[in-house]
C-alpha cells in the first residue's frame, strides 16, 4: 500500500516538476499546459471535472493556476499529493529567482529572442486548450453564445472583480437555461480529504489571517513581519500574479525593506522564468533576509491558497452533484472557455505576435502540438530555440 502511494507521489512530483520547468506564458497558459498533461495525456480527471476545478479556483483568492495544480495533486494523492504538486510546479521558478536575487541582475542577460519564442508557444498552447475545451464544454449554440459574450465582456472590462461577477452571472444563466435539460455525466473526483479536514483548513486560514498581525505586534521580528505581510497579500489577491505586484510594492518599498530599483529588477526576472508569478515573493524574500527570507516569503504567500483549496475541495465534490449546481456549472464552464478565449487575444496574442515571422512560428508550434501530438515541453524547447535563432539572423 505504501509502495503504491509512494509511486503516485513520485509521479505527481516529476510530472509537476516538468510542468514547472516548461510552463511559460502566465496563468492562462498554465491551465492549457495542465489540461494537456493531466486531462489528455494522463487522464487523471475528465474534461468536465477539470473545468469545474478551474471554475472553482477562479472564485478563490490567490494564483488560480497553482490552485488548480494543488487541487489535482490532492485528487491524485491526498494532502501530500497537493503539497508535492505545488513543490514540483513552483520549485524551478523559486530556485531561479533566488539565484537572480543573489546575483542582483535583471532578466536582460537572457536573449530577448529566446524569451519571445517562449511567449509565442503560449499562444499555441492556449489556442489548443480553447479549441478542445470548447468542443466539449460549448457543444451547442447557447453555450457558444455564452462563451462569446463572456470573452467580449472580459476584453472590455479586464478586472478581477469583473471576471468574478461574470462567472456568477454565467452560473445564474446556466441555472435558468439548463435546469430541466440533459446534464453531463460527471465522474467522481476521488478524494482522501474529508469535510472535517476541510473545516479545519478554513478555520486555520482565518486564524492566521487574524492572528499573525497580533503576533507581529507582540513579538516583533523580521521573520514574523515578513510572514504576516506575504500571507496577508496572498489572502486578498484576486486576479492572479500581475495583481499581486502592486500590492507587494506597497508593502516592501515604502517600509524600506527594498529599494524601488531592486523591486523592478526582480519584476523583470519574474517575467523571464516559467511557473507562477507569485514566486516573485521568493526574490523579494531573498533580498530582504537571504535564503531564509525566500522560504518564509514563498511559504507565506502560497499558504492561503493551499488552505482554501484544502478547505473547499471536499465540499465541492459533493456540491457539484446537485442538479441545480450542474446546470449552473454548464453556464460557468462556457464562460470559462470565453475567458480563456479573451486571454488568448489579450494579453497572450497581443504581447507575442508582432510580426509575420511570429505568426509563422506560432502556427508551426500549434501544428506540432495539435496535429503532430508532440509533448508541450518539446514544443517549448523548439519555440525558444527558434526565437533565439531568428533574433541573431
N, C-alpha and C positions, 0 to 999 in steps of 0.2 A: 504493500500500500504506500509506504513512504517512498519506495523507489519510483513508483509511478508518479507520485506527487512531485518528487524532485525533478523527474524528467519533464513534467509540464512546466515547472518553474524555470528550468533552464531554457526550454523552448520559448517561453514568454520573454525571457531576458534577451536572448540572441536575436529574436525577431524584432523586438522593440529597439534594440541597440542598432541594428541595421537601418531601421527607420530613422533613428536619431542622427545617424551619420549622413543620410541622403535626403532628408525631407527639407528641402529649401522652398521658399516661396510664401511663408506665412501660414496662419492657422487654417485658412480655407484650403490651401494646397495640402496641408497635413491631412485634412479629412479625406481628400482624394487618395493620398498615399495609404491611409489606414484602410479605406474601403477596398482598395485593390489587394492589399495584403490579407486583411482579416476576413473579408466577406468573399471575395472572388477566389483568392488563391488557397487560403487555409480553411475557409468555410466554418470559422468558429461561431459565426452567427449569420442569420439570413438578412436580406436587404431591408425588410421592414423593421426588424429588431435594431439594426444599425441606425436606420433613420430615426427610430424612436429615441435612441440614446443621444443622437445628435440634437434632436429637438429638446430633450430634457436638459442637456448641458448648455443650451442657449439661454435657459432661464437662470442658471446659476452664476454667481459672480466668479471671476477667475478666468484662466485660459481655457477656452472651450475645447480646443484640440487635445490638450493634455488631459482634461477631464474625460474625454471620450476614450483616450488610451488607458487611463486608470480604470474606467468602467469595464472595458473589455478585458483587462487584466484580472479584475475581480470576478467577472463572469467565468473566466477560464480557470483561475487558480486561487480564488478567495482573496482575503485581505493581503496575504503575502504576494499573491499574483499581481494585485493592484500596485503594491509598492515596487515590485520588480519591474513591472511595465513602465512605471514612472521613472525609475532609475535608468533603465535602458534607453528610453527616449530622450531623457534630459541630460544624461551624463556627458555625451560628446560636446554639446554646446557649453556646459558648465566648465569642463576642462579647458576648452579653447578660450573662453572669456577670462578665466583665472590667469591663463598664460598671457593674454592681452594686457590684463591689469598689471602683472608683474613686469612686463616689458614696457608698459605705458606707451604703446604705439597704436595708431588708428588702423583701420582696415585698409588704408590706402596702399599698403605694400602688396596686397593681393591684386593680381592682374584684373583690371576692370572688365576685360573681355570674358574672362573666366566667370566672374560673378554675373555678368549679363547673360551668359549661356545658361547658368543655373536658374536664373529668373525666367528665362524663356521656357525651360522644361516644365515649370509650374503651370504655364498656360496649357500645355498638352495634358498634364495630369488632371487639372480641374475640368477641362473640356471633356475628357473621358468620363469623369465622375458625373458631370451634369447630364451627359447623353444617356449613360447606362442607368443612373438613378431615375432619370426622367421616364425611361421606358417602363419601369416597374411602379413608380410612385405617382406618375401622372398619365395613366393609360387612357383617359377619356378627356373630352374637350372641356368638361367642367373643371377638372383639376389642372389641366394645361392652362386654362384661363386664370385660375388662382395663382399659379406659378408665375405667369407673365405679369400679372398685376403686382405680385409681391416683388418681382425683380424691378419693376418700374418705380414702385414706392421706395424701395431700398436705395436706388440710384438717386432719386430726387431728394430723399431725406436720410442721408447716411449717418445716423446716430445710433448709439447703443439702445437708447430708450425707444426710438422709433422701431428698431428691429424687434424688441420685446413686445411692444404694442401690436406690431404686425403679426407676430406669431399667435398672440392671444386672439386677435380678430380672425385669423385663419382657423383657429380651433373652434371658435364660435360658429363661423360659417360652415365648417365641416360638420359640426353637430346638427345644424339646421338642414343641411343638404343631404347628408348621408346616413342619418339615424335609422331610417327604415330600409336602407338599401343593403346590398350584399357587402359583407365585411371581409377583409383579407384574413386568411388563416394565419394566426400568429403562433410561432414556435415558442415553447417555454424557454426563458432565459434561466438556465440552472445556476442557482446561487447558493453558496455556503453561508452567506450572510443572513441573519435573521433580523426581525424587526426590533428586537431588544438591542442588538448591536447598533442598528440604525439610530435608535433613540439616544443611546449613549454618545454616539458620534456627534449628533446635533447639539446635545447638551454641552459637550466638550468644546464645540465650535463657539458657542455663545459665552461659555465660561472663560475661555481665553480672550475673546474679544473684549469682555468687560473687565476681566481680572488683570490682564497684562498692564494696562495703564496704572492700576493701583499698585501692582508690584514694582513698576518702574519708579513710582513716586516714593515707595517705602524703601527700596533698595537700589538707589541709582548706580548704574554701571553701564558701560558702553554696550556690553553684550545684551543685557536686558532691554536697553533702549532700542537697539537695532532690531531685536526680535519683535518688540511691540510695534515698531514702525512698519516693518515689512509685512508682518501678519495683518495689521490693520489695512494696509494698502491692498493686499491680496484678498481681503474680505469684502471690499466695497467696489471693486473694479468690475464693471460690466463692459463688454465690447472687445475684450482681448488685449493683446500685448501693446499695441500702439497707444491705447488709452491709459495704460499704466505709466507711461513715460513722463507725462507732465505731473502726475501725482508724486512720482518718485523725486522728480526735480525739486518740487516744493518741499519735500521732506529732507533732502540731503544737502542741497546747495545753500539755502538761507541759514541752516544750522551750522554751517562751517565744516561739515563732515567732508565735503568735496568741493573743489573749485568748479566753476562753470565749464572751463576748458576740459577738465578731466571727465566731467559728465558727458560732454559732447563727443569726446574721444571714444568713450565706452559705447555711446549710442551708435557711432559708425561701425564699431567692431561687432555689435549685436546684430546689425543688418547683414553682416558678412558670413555668419555661421548658420548651420542648419538647426532645426529644432525650435522649441518655443522661445518667443521673445522675452518671456518672464525671466529667463536665465540672465538677463541684463542685471538682475539682482546679484548674481554671482560676481560679476565685475565690480559692482559698487561695494559689495561686502569685502572683497579683497583690497580695494583701495582704502577702505576705512579701517579694517582690522586684520589684514592679511588673510591667510587661508582659513583661519578660524572664523573670521568675519564672513567669508564666502559661504561656509557651511551654514552659519546662523541665518544669513540673508536668504539663501536658497531654500532651506527647510521652511523658514517662516513665511515666505511669500506663496509657497505651494501648499502648505499645510491646510489653509482654509478650503481649498478646492478638494483636497483629499477627504477631509472630514465631511464636507457637504455631499460628495458623491457617495461615500460610505453610508451616510445618513439617509439619503433619499432613495438610493437604488433598491433596497429591499421592499419598499412600499411601491415603487414604480412598477416592479414586476407584477404586483397584484392589481394595481390600479388600471394598467393598460388592458386588462382582460374585459373590463366592463364595456358593454355595447356603446354607451354614450361616449366613453373615452376613445374607443376605437374609431367612432365616427369623427370625433374632434381631431384625432391624430391623422386621419385621411386628409383633412384640410391643412393641418400643421405640416405634414410631410411634403405636401405640394408646395407650401410656402417656403420650406427649407430648400427645395430644388430651385425655386425662384431666387432665393437669397444667394445660393451658390452661383446661379447664372449671372446675377448682378456683380458678384465679386470677380467672376471670370472676366467681365469687361473692365471693372474698376475695383481694386487697383491693379489687378494682375496683368490684364492685356495692355492697359494704358501705360503702365510703367515698364513693360517688357518689349512690346512690338513697336519699334520705332522706324524700322526701315524694311525694304523688300527682303533683304538678307535675313532679318529677324523672323519675318513671316515664314520664309522657306525653312529655316531651322526649326521653328515651332511646328510646321507641317510635317517635317521629317520625324521629329520626336513623337508627334501624335500617331503617325503611321507605325512607328516601331512599337509603341505601346498597344495600340488597338488592333492592328492587323497582323503584325509580326509576333505579338504577345511576349515581347521581351520584358524581363523584370524591370521595375522602375529604377532600381539602383544602377543598372547598366545604361539605361537611357539618360540618367542624370550625369554619369561619367562622360557619355558621348557628347551631351549638350555642353557641358563645361569645357571639355577639350576642344570642341568645335568653336565655341565662343572665344577661347584663347587663341586658336589658330587664326580666326578671322581678324582678331584685333591686331595681330602682328604682320598680317599680309599687307 
